[in-house]
Amino acid sequence: MTKTFIFTLVVITCFTFTSVSQDTLMLMNGDMASVKVKEVNHTHKMIFYEVKKKKKTKYKSIDNTDVYTINYQDGRKEVIYKQDSTIGLNLSFDEAGQFVAGEQFAKRNYKAPWITVGSAALCLPSIYFLKFWAIAVPTAYTGLMGVTKPNMKKMDKKFPGKFKNDYFKHGFVTEARRKRIMNSIYGGLIGLAVSGLASGLIWWQVSK
C-alpha cells in the first residue's frame, strides 16, 4: 500500500513538473515570456514557440532581434542577441545585457501615477469645450511625456550607485519613457470617457 502510494505520488509530481515547466525568453524590451520553444531558426532569424492559455495551445513566432537570451527548462541558456550595426544592434552582448537589466529595473521600480492623474485632469473639460478637437489634448500631453526624461537626480538619491553604468541607465530611461507614455494614454482615455459621460448628462438635463 505504502509503495503504491509513493509510486503514485512520484508519477503525479513528475507529470506536474513536466506540464508546468517552461522555457523563458528574455526579450530586448526587458519582458520575460514563459513559453515552450519549438525551434530556433537562425537562417530565417525567427523563434517558433507555443503558449498554453486556458487549456488552449497557441503557436507563435518572434524575430530573433527581439530576444536577448533563452533560458531552457533543463538549465541550458542560449544566447540569441548578436551585435550587428547594419540592423541597429550596435551594443555588445554585455552592453545589451546592461541595457535590458536597466529596463527590467524600471519596470519594477519606476512609478509615475501623477502622469496618469495629470492626463485625466487635462482631458476632463476637453470634450465640453473642444468637442471633436478634444483628442488633441491627450495626444499633445502624451507627446510631451514621451520626449521628457524622468527625474534622474531623484532616482539617484532613491537608489544610490545604481546608475553608474551608462547602458543600464539608458535602458532605465527608455523603459521609464515607455511607462510615462502608457500612463498618459490611460489617463487620457479615462479623462475623455468621464468628460464624455458628464457632457452627455448635461446635454440630457438641458434638453429635458
C-alpha positions in Angstrom: 0.0 0.0 0.0 2.8 2.4 1.0 4.9 1.6 -2.0 1.9 2.1 -4.3 1.2 5.5 -2.7 4.8 6.6 -3.1 4.9 5.5 -6.7 1.7 7.4 -7.5 3.0 10.5 -5.7 6.2 10.4 -7.8 4.3 10.0 -11.1 2.0 12.9 -10.2 4.9 15.1 -9.2 6.8 14.3 -12.4 3.8 14.9 -14.5 3.1 18.2 -12.8 6.7 19.3 -13.2 6.7 18.4 -16.9 3.4 20.2 -17.6 4.3 23.4 -15.8 8.0 23.6 -16.7 8.6 26.3 -19.3 11.4 27.9 -21.3 11.9 31.6 -20.7 12.5 34.2 -23.4 14.3 37.3 -22.1 13.2 40.0 -24.6 15.1 43.1 -25.6 12.4 45.3 -24.0 13.0 43.7 -20.6 10.0 41.4 -20.6 10.2 37.8 -19.6 8.0 35.3 -21.5 7.3 31.8 -20.3 6.8 29.6 -23.4 7.8 26.3 -24.9 10.4 26.8 -27.6 9.9 24.6 -30.6 12.5 25.9 -32.9 15.3 28.5 -33.2 15.7 29.1 -36.9 18.9 31.1 -37.4 18.5 31.0 -41.2 15.2 33.0 -41.1 16.1 34.6 -37.8 12.9 33.5 -36.2 12.0 31.7 -32.9 8.9 29.5 -33.0 7.2 28.6 -29.7 3.9 27.6 -28.1 2.0 29.2 -25.3 -0.7 27.4 -23.3 -3.6 29.6 -22.0 -6.9 28.3 -20.7 -6.3 24.8 -21.9 -5.6 26.1 -25.4 -2.2 26.0 -27.2 -1.3 28.8 -29.4 1.7 28.6 -31.8 3.6 31.9 -32.3 6.8 33.2 -33.6 9.1 36.1 -32.8 12.0 37.8 -34.5 15.5 36.9 -33.2 16.3 40.6 -32.9 13.6 41.0 -30.2 15.1 38.3 -28.0 18.2 38.6 -25.8 18.5 35.0 -24.4 16.6 31.8 -24.0 16.7 30.0 -20.6 15.5 26.4 -21.2 13.7 24.4 -18.6 16.6 21.9 -18.3 19.0 24.7 -17.2 20.6 25.4 -20.6 21.0 29.0 -21.7 21.1 30.1 -25.4 22.4 33.5 -26.4 20.3 34.9 -29.2 21.4 38.5 -29.3 24.2 39.3 -31.8 25.8 42.6 -32.3 25.0 43.8 -35.9 25.3 47.5 -36.6 23.7 47.1 -40.1 20.3 46.5 -38.4 20.8 48.9 -35.5 22.1 46.4 -32.9 25.1 48.4 -32.0 25.7 47.2 -28.5 27.9 44.3 -27.5 26.3 41.3 -25.7 27.4 42.6 -22.3 26.3 46.2 -23.1 22.9 45.0 -24.3 22.6 42.9 -21.1 23.1 46.1 -19.0 20.5 47.9 -21.2 18.0 45.1 -20.7 18.7 45.0 -16.9 18.0 48.7 -16.8 14.7 48.2 -18.5 13.7 45.5 -16.0 14.7 47.7 -13.1 12.5 50.5 -14.4 9.6 48.0 -14.8 9.9 47.1 -11.1 10.7 50.5 -9.6 9.7 53.4 -11.8 6.2 54.7 -11.0 4.6 57.8 -12.4 1.0 57.9 -11.2 0.9 61.7 -11.4 1.2 61.5 -15.2 -2.0 59.4 -15.3 -3.7 61.9 -13.0 -2.5 64.9 -15.0 -3.6 63.5 -18.3 -7.0 62.6 -16.9 -7.4 66.1 -15.3 -6.5 67.9 -18.6 -9.0 65.8 -20.5 -11.9 66.2 -18.1 -13.1 69.6 -19.5 -11.8 68.9 -23.1 -15.0 67.4 -24.7 -17.2 70.1 -23.2 -15.1 73.0 -24.5 -13.3 71.5 -27.5 -15.8 69.0 -28.8 -14.3 66.9 -31.6 -10.9 68.5 -31.0 -10.7 67.1 -27.5 -8.5 64.2 -28.7 -5.7 66.8 -29.3 -5.3 67.3 -25.6 -4.2 63.7 -24.6 -2.2 63.4 -27.8 -0.2 66.6 -27.1 0.3 65.6 -23.4 1.4 62.1 -24.4 3.9 63.5 -26.8 5.3 65.8 -24.1 5.7 62.9 -21.7 7.5 60.8 -24.4 10.2 63.4 -25.1 10.9 64.4 -21.5 13.1 62.3 -19.2 12.4 61.0 -15.7 14.0 62.9 -12.9 17.3 61.0 -12.6 18.6 63.1 -9.7 15.6 61.9 -7.7 16.2 58.3 -8.8 20.0 58.6 -7.9 19.0 59.6 -4.4 16.5 56.8 -4.1 18.8 54.2 -5.5 22.4 55.4 -4.8 25.1 54.0 -7.0 22.6 52.1 -9.2 23.0 54.1 -12.4 26.8 54.2 -12.7 26.7 52.1 -15.9 25.6 54.2 -18.8 23.9 51.3 -20.7 21.9 50.4 -17.6 20.9 54.0 -17.2 19.9 54.3 -20.8 17.8 51.1 -20.5 16.1 52.5 -17.4 15.3 55.8 -19.1 14.0 54.0 -22.2 11.5 52.0 -20.2 10.6 54.9 -18.0 9.6 56.9 -21.0 7.6 54.0 -22.3 5.8 53.9 -18.9 5.2 57.7 -19.0 3.6 57.4 -22.5 1.4 54.5 -21.4 0.3 56.2 -18.2 -0.5 59.3 -20.2 -2.6 57.3 -22.7 -4.5 55.5 -19.8 -5.2 58.8 -18.1 -6.3 60.5 -21.3 -8.8 57.7 -22.0 -10.2 57.9 -18.5 -10.5 61.7 -18.7 -12.2 61.6 -22.1 -14.6 58.8 -21.0 -15.6 60.7 -17.9 -15.8 64.0 -19.8 -17.9 62.5 -22.5 -20.3 61.0 -19.9 -20.6 64.2 -18.0 -21.2 66.2 -21.2 -23.9 63.7 -22.2 -25.6 64.0 -18.8 -25.5 67.8 -19.0 -26.9 67.8 -22.5 -29.7 65.4 -21.4 -30.6 67.5 -18.5 -30.7 70.7 -20.6 -32.8 69.1 -23.3 -35.5 67.8 -21.0 
